[in-house]
Amino acid sequence: MNIVVKLFAGARDIVGKNEVALEFESPITIGELRTRLIDQHPALQPLLPYAMFAIETTYCDDATPIPKNATVACIPPVSGG
């Protein structure tokens, strides 16, 4: 199962890419994806616990299953004023 994760803001800056592709043997949840991203990119550890995820255009929680060949957006928290 191939999942493309689009990265924005700080996550993109940390990884140095706009997106990463991950391969899984079986269906997974957003929470499992979050863990895999930290495993592959440890520098994301401080950011990912607070990041929102969306499948296509729908925000999801950690229990949400990811459909086959989905595009997932990782949207870190932002601040500004």
C-alpha positions in Angstrom: 0.0 0.0 0.0 1.5 3.3 -1.1 0.7 6.5 0.8 1.9 10.0 -0.3 2.2 12.4 2.6 2.3 16.1 1.6 4.3 18.2 4.1 3.7 21.8 4.9 5.4 24.6 6.8 7.8 23.4 9.5 7.4 19.7 8.5 8.5 20.6 5.0 11.4 22.6 6.3 12.6 19.8 8.6 12.4 17.0 5.9 13.5 19.2 3.1 10.8 18.0 0.7 7.2 18.8 -0.2 6.1 15.2 0.2 7.3 11.7 1.1 6.0 8.4 -0.1 5.7 5.5 2.3 5.0 1.9 1.6 3.0 -0.3 4.0 2.1 -4.0 3.8 -1.4 -3.6 5.2 -3.9 -0.8 5.9 -2.9 1.6 8.6 -4.4 4.5 10.6 -3.3 8.1 10.9 -1.7 7.3 14.3 0.4 4.5 12.8 1.4 6.9 9.9 2.4 9.5 12.5 4.7 6.9 14.2 6.2 5.8 10.9 7.0 9.4 10.0 8.8 9.9 13.3 10.7 6.7 12.8 11.9 7.7 9.3 12.4 11.4 10.2 13.3 11.7 13.9 13.6 15.5 13.6 9.8 15.6 13.2 9.3 14.3 16.8 8.7 17.6 18.5 6.3 18.7 15.7 4.1 15.7 14.8 2.3 15.2 18.1 0.6 18.6 17.5 0.2 18.3 13.7 -3.2 17.8 12.1 -3.7 15.3 9.3 -6.1 15.2 6.4 -7.0 12.5 3.9 -7.7 14.3 0.7 -9.8 17.2 2.1 -11.1 15.8 5.3 -9.3 16.3 8.7 -8.8 13.0 10.6 -7.9 11.8 14.0 -5.3 9.1 14.9 -8.0 6.3 14.7 -8.9 7.1 11.1 -8.0 4.3 8.6 -6.1 5.4 5.5 -7.5 4.2 2.2 -5.3 2.5 -0.3 -3.2 4.9 -2.4 -4.5 7.9 -0.5 -2.8 11.3 -0.3 -2.5 12.5 3.2 -1.6 16.1 4.3 0.5 16.7 7.4 -0.4 20.2 8.6 1.8 21.4 11.6 0.7 24.1 14.0 1.5 27.6 12.9 1.8 30.8 14.8 1.9 34.4 13.8 0.4 37.7 14.4 
